[in-house]
Amino acid sequence: PPDKDKDMLRESMLELRKMLHRAAYQHKTVKKIECHMIDILKIMDQHVRVSGRGGVKMSMSEARLLEPEDPALEAAAAEYDSRIVRRNLMRLIGDWDLPRLGEEGMPWSRRPFPLPTPEAVAAGVLECYRQCAKLHEPDKPVQEVFEADLRSQAANFHYGMGARDPISRVVFHSVKSDARKGFKVDIDARPLRQKLFVFWNPSPEKRTDELTLRRLTMAFNRWAELQIEAHSASTDSPRKITASPVRRPPSSSLGRARRTLRIQSSCPLDM
């Protein structure tokens, strides 16, 4: 393509792809439903063959969940009806735009921020919750939260090649000469953005517990801040974050990160 089309290609095709993934394909509600569907399939997993209408044996994918004829699938049907049809979805603790090189607290001299494992996220947020929950509205009791109730999902928004910029693979020509050139480095390129979603999947009677959700959000903010601190402290030897470090109990101003963390939640702490 002609070199004058470089910016148009980036904005009209590559950035559009990122936007569609962020706004639709990997939206937080999509991530919630994915988690709920996994739970439903696990319930059904013990019953691979089910009875359809007239007693005909069908595969699991062919069965009608909303009118189960096999009593063993009643739990899966009830879960499907509650979560997917009636939209009783898990609650969003927070979604965090992981920092990229060149952003605040992440100079270009450092290595990229590692994506924590789901197990590390759940364990770290729960540990912070146990230490910090009482700091938010201390006159009210702290509800117990189980690690199995915390779910995390990662989303990658990119141009189609992960952290690589597809424009760097394109040879452009000039309309004014026969010259051919490429763009190995483009300061306008933002090829990869990673987002971490953390959800709380409590029992139905606890779904409206806004206080516990705010306390979990506070714990998530604290855990995220600790990940930044740990990454900044490890300069040369790359290592994978497995267990999230939790240090001294934070001050009463916790929930407001010392760095500007890009975190959104269902129940912000300033409500």
C-alpha positions as CSV (number, residue, x, y, z in Angstrom):
1,P,0.0,0.0,0.0
2,P,1.1,3.6,-0.4
3,D,2.9,5.1,2.6
4,K,0.2,7.8,3.0
5,D,-2.3,5.0,4.0
6,K,-0.3,3.9,7.0
7,D,-2.3,5.9,9.6
8,M,-5.6,5.0,7.9
9,L,-4.8,1.3,8.1
10,R,-4.0,1.6,11.8
11,E,-7.1,3.6,12.7
12,S,-9.6,2.0,10.4
13,M,-8.5,-1.7,10.7
14,L,-6.2,-2.4,13.6
15,E,-7.6,0.0,16.2
16,L,-11.1,-1.0,15.2
17,R,-10.2,-4.6,15.9
18,K,-9.1,-3.7,19.4
19,M,-12.2,-1.6,20.0
20,L,-14.5,-4.4,19.0
21,H,-12.8,-6.9,21.3
22,R,-12.9,-4.4,24.2
23,A,-16.5,-3.3,23.6
24,A,-18.1,-6.6,22.6
25,Y,-16.2,-9.8,22.1
26,Q,-14.3,-9.6,25.4
27,H,-16.6,-7.4,27.4
28,K,-16.9,-8.0,31.1
29,T,-20.5,-9.4,30.7
30,V,-19.2,-11.9,28.1
31,K,-16.5,-13.0,30.5
32,K,-19.1,-13.5,33.3
33,I,-21.3,-15.6,31.0
34,E,-18.3,-17.7,30.0
35,C,-17.6,-18.5,33.6
36,H,-21.2,-19.4,34.3
37,M,-21.3,-21.6,31.2
38,I,-18.2,-23.4,32.4
39,D,-20.0,-24.1,35.7
40,I,-23.1,-25.3,33.9
41,L,-21.1,-27.7,31.7
42,K,-19.3,-29.1,34.8
43,I,-22.6,-29.9,36.3
44,M,-23.7,-31.7,33.1
45,D,-20.3,-33.4,32.7
46,Q,-21.4,-36.4,34.7
47,H,-24.2,-37.1,32.3
48,V,-22.9,-37.3,28.8
49,R,-26.0,-39.0,27.3
50,V,-29.5,-37.7,28.2
51,S,-33.0,-38.6,27.3
52,G,-34.8,-36.3,24.8
53,R,-38.4,-36.2,23.8
54,G,-39.9,-39.7,23.5
55,G,-37.0,-41.2,25.4
56,V,-34.6,-40.8,22.4
57,K,-31.0,-40.7,23.6
58,M,-29.2,-37.5,22.6
59,S,-25.8,-36.1,23.1
60,M,-25.4,-33.3,25.7
61,S,-25.3,-30.6,23.1
62,E,-28.6,-31.8,21.5
63,A,-30.6,-31.9,24.7
64,R,-33.0,-29.1,25.6
65,L,-31.9,-27.7,28.9
66,L,-35.0,-25.6,29.6
67,E,-37.2,-28.7,29.6
68,P,-35.0,-31.4,31.1
69,E,-36.5,-34.9,30.9
70,D,-33.5,-36.4,32.8
71,P,-33.9,-35.6,36.5
72,A,-30.1,-35.6,36.8
73,L,-29.9,-32.5,34.7
74,E,-32.3,-30.4,36.8
75,A,-29.4,-28.7,38.6
76,A,-27.8,-27.7,35.3
77,A,-31.1,-26.5,33.9
78,A,-31.8,-24.4,37.1
79,E,-28.3,-22.9,36.9
80,Y,-28.8,-22.1,33.2
81,D,-32.2,-20.5,33.8
82,S,-30.9,-18.4,36.8
83,R,-27.6,-17.3,35.3
84,I,-28.1,-17.0,31.5
85,V,-31.9,-16.4,31.2
86,R,-32.6,-14.4,34.3
87,R,-29.2,-12.7,34.2
88,N,-28.2,-13.4,37.9
89,L,-24.6,-12.9,37.0
90,M,-21.6,-12.9,39.2
91,R,-20.5,-9.4,40.4
92,L,-17.6,-7.5,39.1
93,I,-15.0,-6.8,41.8
94,G,-12.8,-4.9,39.3
95,D,-11.3,-4.9,35.9
96,W,-7.7,-3.7,35.6
97,D,-5.9,-2.4,32.6
98,L,-2.5,-3.9,33.2
99,P,0.3,-1.3,32.8
100,R,2.3,-1.2,29.6
101,L,5.9,-0.2,29.1
102,G,6.2,3.6,28.9
103,E,3.2,4.3,31.2
104,E,3.3,5.6,34.7
105,G,5.5,3.4,36.9
106,M,6.6,1.3,34.0
107,P,9.6,2.9,32.3
108,W,10.9,1.4,29.0
109,S,13.9,0.1,30.9
110,R,11.8,-2.5,32.7
111,R,10.5,-5.8,31.4
112,P,6.8,-6.2,30.6
113,F,4.4,-6.7,33.4
114,P,3.6,-10.4,33.8
115,L,0.0,-11.7,33.6
116,P,-0.7,-13.4,37.0
117,T,-2.4,-16.8,37.1
118,P,-6.0,-17.1,38.1
119,E,-5.0,-19.0,41.2
120,A,-2.6,-16.3,42.2
121,V,-5.2,-13.6,41.7
122,A,-7.8,-15.4,43.8
123,A,-5.4,-16.2,46.6
124,G,-3.9,-12.7,46.7
125,V,-7.2,-10.8,46.6
126,L,-8.6,-13.1,49.3
127,E,-5.6,-12.6,51.6
128,C,-5.8,-8.8,51.1
129,Y,-9.5,-9.0,51.9
130,R,-8.9,-10.8,55.2
131,Q,-6.4,-8.1,56.2
132,C,-8.1,-5.0,54.9
133,A,-11.9,-5.6,54.9
134,K,-12.3,-4.3,58.5
135,L,-10.9,-0.9,57.5
136,H,-14.0,-0.1,55.4
137,E,-17.0,0.6,57.6
138,P,-15.3,-1.1,60.6
139,D,-18.5,-1.0,62.7
140,K,-20.1,-3.6,60.4
141,P,-19.2,-7.4,60.5
142,V,-17.0,-8.9,57.8
143,Q,-18.6,-11.6,55.8
144,E,-16.5,-14.7,55.0
145,V,-15.5,-15.0,51.3
146,F,-14.2,-18.3,49.9
147,E,-11.5,-18.6,47.3
148,A,-13.8,-20.7,45.1
149,D,-16.1,-17.7,44.9
150,L,-13.5,-15.5,43.3
151,R,-13.0,-15.9,39.5
152,S,-10.6,-14.2,37.2
153,Q,-10.4,-13.9,33.4
154,A,-7.8,-12.2,31.3
155,A,-8.5,-10.4,28.0
156,N,-6.0,-9.4,25.3
157,F,-6.9,-6.6,23.0
158,H,-4.4,-6.3,20.1
159,Y,-4.0,-5.8,16.4
160,G,-4.0,-9.5,15.6
161,M,-0.3,-10.3,16.4
162,G,-0.2,-10.0,20.1
163,A,2.5,-7.5,21.2
164,R,3.8,-7.2,17.6
165,D,2.7,-4.3,15.4
166,P,1.4,-5.7,12.0
167,I,2.4,-2.4,10.3
168,S,6.0,-3.3,10.9
169,R,5.5,-6.3,8.6
170,V,4.1,-4.2,5.7
171,V,6.2,-2.8,2.9
172,F,4.9,0.6,1.7
173,H,5.6,2.3,-1.6
174,S,5.7,6.0,-2.4
175,V,3.5,7.5,-4.9
176,K,6.3,10.0,-5.8
177,S,9.1,7.5,-6.4
178,D,9.9,3.8,-6.7
179,A,11.2,3.6,-3.2
180,R,10.0,0.9,-0.9
181,K,10.1,1.3,2.9
182,G,8.8,-0.2,6.1
183,F,8.1,1.1,9.6
184,K,9.9,-1.0,12.1
185,V,9.1,1.3,15.0
186,D,6.0,3.5,15.1
187,I,5.5,5.7,18.2
188,D,1.8,5.8,17.5
189,A,1.5,2.0,17.8
190,R,-0.3,0.5,20.8
191,P,-0.5,-3.1,19.7
192,L,-1.4,-4.8,22.9
193,R,-3.6,-4.0,25.9
194,Q,-4.2,-6.6,28.6
195,K,-7.1,-6.5,31.0
196,L,-7.7,-8.6,34.1
197,F,-11.3,-9.2,35.2
198,V,-12.0,-10.4,38.8
199,F,-15.5,-11.5,39.7
200,W,-17.3,-12.5,42.9
201,N,-19.7,-15.4,42.5
202,P,-21.5,-15.7,45.8
203,S,-24.5,-17.7,46.8
204,P,-27.8,-16.2,45.6
205,E,-28.7,-14.7,49.0
206,K,-25.4,-12.8,49.1
207,R,-25.5,-11.2,45.6
208,T,-26.9,-8.0,46.9
209,D,-24.2,-7.6,49.6
210,E,-22.8,-4.3,48.4
211,L,-20.6,-3.8,51.5
212,T,-18.7,-7.1,50.9
213,L,-18.3,-6.2,47.2
214,R,-16.8,-2.8,48.1
215,R,-14.5,-4.5,50.5
216,L,-13.4,-6.9,47.9
217,T,-12.8,-4.0,45.5
218,M,-10.6,-2.4,48.1
219,A,-8.7,-5.6,48.5
220,F,-8.3,-5.9,44.7
221,N,-6.9,-2.4,44.5
222,R,-4.5,-3.2,47.3
223,W,-3.4,-6.4,45.6
224,A,-2.9,-4.7,42.3
225,E,-0.7,-2.0,43.9
226,L,1.4,-4.8,45.5
227,Q,1.9,-6.4,42.1
228,I,3.2,-3.1,40.7
229,E,5.6,-2.8,43.7
230,A,6.8,-6.4,43.4
231,H,7.4,-5.9,39.7
232,S,9.3,-2.7,40.2
233,A,11.5,-4.3,42.9
234,S,12.5,-7.2,40.5
235,T,14.7,-5.4,38.0
236,D,16.8,-8.1,36.3
237,S,15.8,-11.7,37.1
238,P,12.5,-12.4,35.5
239,R,10.2,-14.5,37.6
240,K,6.6,-15.6,37.5
241,I,4.3,-14.2,40.1
242,T,2.7,-17.2,41.8
243,A,1.7,-16.2,45.3
244,S,0.7,-12.5,45.7
245,P,2.7,-10.8,48.4
246,V,0.7,-9.2,51.1
247,R,2.5,-7.0,53.5
248,R,1.5,-4.9,56.5
249,P,-2.2,-4.0,56.9
250,P,-2.8,-0.8,54.9
251,S,-3.9,2.5,56.3
252,S,-7.5,3.8,56.4
253,S,-6.9,5.5,53.1
254,L,-6.6,2.2,51.3
255,G,-8.4,1.6,48.2
256,R,-6.8,4.7,46.7
257,A,-3.7,3.4,44.9
258,R,-0.5,5.3,45.2
259,R,-0.1,5.0,41.5
260,T,-2.9,5.7,39.1
261,L,-4.2,2.2,38.5
262,R,-6.8,1.9,35.8
263,I,-9.4,-0.2,37.7
264,Q,-13.1,-0.1,37.3
265,S,-15.6,-1.9,39.5
266,S,-19.3,-2.4,40.1
267,C,-19.2,-0.7,43.5
268,P,-16.5,1.9,43.6
269,L,-15.1,2.8,47.0
270,D,-16.1,6.5,46.7
271,M,-19.8,5.6,46.5
